[in-house]
Amino acid sequence: MGYLADIYVIKKSRSRKIGIDFLNTFLPNRQESADEYFIPQYSENPIHKFDNVSKLMIFLESNREYAQNIYWESTVDENLNKHAMIFYTKDGCMIFGISQNAETNRELNTKTIDTCLLKMKEFLKTNIGYIDYENPPANTYKKFVELVEDLK
């Protein structure tokens, strides 16, 4: 698959509808990367267990104190967007992510990556986003904004 660019945008929201709309727009042909989800995430003694991402998203919409990472992968090889991610932060926000191949013919290709970032910002009606390479995003709104400011 090559080197992946991760495109991240944050929104002060926990809206399931925004999450689903994002996925349907940026990765319509997808499959979940997990088949069960725990609250708290990675817990050996979870207080909640979900086997359906839709129910998990409904829970996280109204339980803003829980952090959770959800991943999907494309089911279409030709799709530029290889993975979609939604990170629910412990401070009640959502970070939306898309992973794209960063290389074309062994050279860094940033045109489609830059375009994707602009489209995500426009779609999510925010100007707070950045591109990284095979790294998870900052995990709170404050850290995310600080990172974006540092990258300017």
C-alpha positions in Angstrom: 0.0 0.0 0.0 2.9 2.4 0.6 3.4 5.3 2.9 0.2 6.8 4.3 -0.7 10.4 4.9 -3.2 11.0 7.7 -5.5 14.0 7.3 -7.1 15.2 10.5 -9.8 17.7 11.3 -11.3 18.4 14.7 -14.9 19.5 15.5 -16.4 20.5 18.8 -19.2 18.0 18.4 -20.3 14.4 19.3 -23.0 14.2 16.6 -23.5 10.7 15.2 -25.2 12.3 12.2 -22.1 14.3 11.4 -20.0 11.2 11.8 -22.1 9.1 9.4 -22.3 11.9 6.9 -18.5 12.2 7.0 -18.1 8.5 6.4 -20.7 8.4 3.6 -19.0 11.4 1.9 -15.3 10.4 2.3 -15.4 6.6 2.5 -18.8 5.4 1.2 -17.6 1.8 0.5 -16.2 0.7 3.8 -16.1 -1.9 6.5 -15.4 -1.6 10.2 -11.9 -2.6 11.3 -13.2 -4.1 14.6 -16.1 -6.3 15.6 -16.5 -5.2 19.2 -15.9 -2.1 21.2 -15.4 -1.6 24.9 -16.1 1.4 27.2 -13.5 2.3 28.5 -11.6 1.5 25.4 -9.1 -1.4 25.8 -10.5 -2.2 29.2 -10.2 -5.7 30.6 -13.3 -5.0 32.7 -15.5 -2.8 30.5 -18.6 -1.1 31.8 -20.2 -1.3 28.3 -19.6 -3.6 25.3 -20.9 -2.9 21.8 -20.9 -5.2 18.8 -22.3 -2.5 16.6 -20.6 0.8 15.7 -23.9 2.6 15.3 -24.9 1.9 18.8 -21.5 2.9 20.0 -21.7 6.2 18.2 -25.2 6.8 19.8 -23.7 6.1 23.3 -20.7 8.4 22.7 -22.9 11.2 21.4 -24.4 11.6 24.9 -21.5 10.4 27.0 -18.9 13.0 26.1 -16.4 12.0 28.8 -15.3 8.8 27.1 -12.5 8.6 24.5 -12.8 6.1 21.7 -11.0 5.4 18.4 -13.0 3.9 15.5 -11.5 2.8 12.2 -12.9 1.8 8.8 -11.1 0.6 5.7 -12.1 1.0 2.1 -13.6 -2.0 0.3 -12.6 -0.5 -3.1 -8.9 -0.8 -3.9 -9.0 2.1 -6.4 -10.3 4.5 -3.8 -7.8 7.3 -2.9 -9.1 7.2 0.7 -7.8 4.0 2.2 -9.0 4.4 5.8 -11.4 6.6 7.7 -11.2 7.2 11.4 -13.2 9.0 14.0 -11.5 9.7 17.3 -13.8 10.7 20.2 -11.7 12.8 22.6 -12.1 12.8 26.4 -13.0 16.5 26.2 -16.1 15.9 24.1 -14.9 16.5 20.6 -14.5 14.4 17.4 -11.4 14.2 15.3 -12.1 13.0 11.7 -9.4 11.3 9.8 -8.7 10.0 6.3 -5.6 8.0 5.3 -4.4 8.2 1.7 -1.4 6.9 -0.1 1.3 9.6 0.1 3.5 8.2 -2.7 3.0 8.0 -6.4 5.7 6.2 -8.3 8.0 6.4 -5.2 7.6 10.2 -4.9 5.7 12.2 -2.3 2.4 13.3 -3.8 0.8 16.0 -1.7 -1.8 17.4 -4.2 -4.6 14.9 -3.4 -3.7 15.0 0.3 -3.9 18.8 0.4 -7.2 18.7 -1.5 -8.6 16.2 0.9 -7.8 18.4 3.9 -9.5 21.4 2.2 -12.6 19.3 1.4 -12.7 17.9 5.0 -12.5 21.4 6.5 -15.2 22.7 4.2 -17.5 19.7 4.8 -17.0 19.9 8.6 -17.2 23.7 8.6 -14.0 24.2 10.5 -10.6 25.5 9.7 -8.7 23.4 12.3 -6.9 20.5 10.6 -3.5 19.2 9.6 -1.7 16.4 7.8 0.7 14.0 9.4 2.3 10.7 8.3 1.4 7.5 10.0 0.8 9.1 13.4 -2.3 9.3 15.5 -3.7 12.7 16.1 -3.4 14.9 19.1 -5.9 13.6 21.7 -7.6 16.7 23.0 -9.0 19.9 21.5 -6.4 22.0 23.1 -3.5 19.8 22.0 -4.9 19.5 18.5 -5.2 23.3 18.2 -1.7 23.9 19.6 -0.3 21.4 17.1 -2.1 23.1 14.2 -0.7 26.5 15.4 2.8 25.0 15.6 2.6 23.8 12.1 1.8 27.2 10.6 
